[in-house]
Amino acid sequence: MFEVIFLQFLNGLDKGAAYALIALGLTLVFGTLGVVNFAHGALFMLGAFCAVTVRMFLTMETVTVDPERLSPWGTPLEVREPLVQAWLGDFGAVLVNYSVPLSILITIPIMLLVGIALERGIIKHFYKRPHAEQILVTFGLAIVAQEVIKSIFGPNPIPQPMPTDLRGAADIGAFLGMQANVITYPLWRLIYFVFAGVVIGGVFAFLQFTTFGMVVRAGMADRETVGLLGINIDRRFTIMFGLAAVVAGMAGVMYTPLLPPNYHLGMDFLVLSFVVVVVGGMGSLPGAVAAGFLLGILQSFASMNQVKAIIPGIDQIIIYLVAVVILLVRPRGLMGRRGVMES
């Protein structure tokens, strides 16, 4: 029984890592710009399709004729191999094999530019508008992005293979001193959890220990006073919007081997992640991360057959039930600032 519970706990950490990464970006945007960004899930989806695009380019084939190999009809056989592999040999094969991690290097500058362009082109005009209007315009942007992706890549999911060296399972039981092969867990899911921890830790360290981050935190607390000091806080907030887009994009890239990307991937994660933000507390970065992992773990345990036998369908609604209870008891969320969502 311990093994089953421990595996469900790991599944919860895996789900929670994805929720926390997206919720972190949502909270960065709300905390700095005060904008409820319903297009954030679309940024997660765009990151995933950056990985799809990189692999499509890396696997573009070249066709050569091998006169030494004949078909049953006596004609030379056509040999197909990725163009990058034909050019670079074994190194090209490594690039194809590790296309998902490699995609992060391409995704970071792309998502940074997309985030900055989105903020400067559209979002900045809605800073002082009601939240309802912000939700409408960002939700509309998400739908546009979704339809553009659908028209380019089609409606069907596009599987992205993980590197062959990372397709196995880690023997966690043996690592903890238990009997071998008692508790095993997919290696890529563990890598995703570690990746999420590194990204989350990097964002917090950036905000906590750099001058840029300290100014941003001061601007989140009192934007007008920071502006009176002669600091261009708007420019820093624009960069933070770009950073939030980068975080969402990288989360999407690394999730592609776990869930084949499709055009509605962003919407699937957006609603859950927005609930995570509300539960953690609007504008609270620690709250978003803590709520992400907490709700991921609860959802994982609720999906156990023993639990669903008692309460059918509980795994589909557990997150929303927890959100309702927390908001009734503590409207500002677990770690939200006093006065936020309490009026």
Helices and strands as residue ranges (DSSP letters): H 2-33, H 40-58, E 61-70, E 76-82, H 83-88, H 90-97, H 99-121, G 123-126, H 131-153, G 164-166, E 169-171, H 172-175, E 184-186, H 187-209, H 211-221, H 223-228, H 233-255, H 265-280, H 285-302, H 305-310, H 314-329
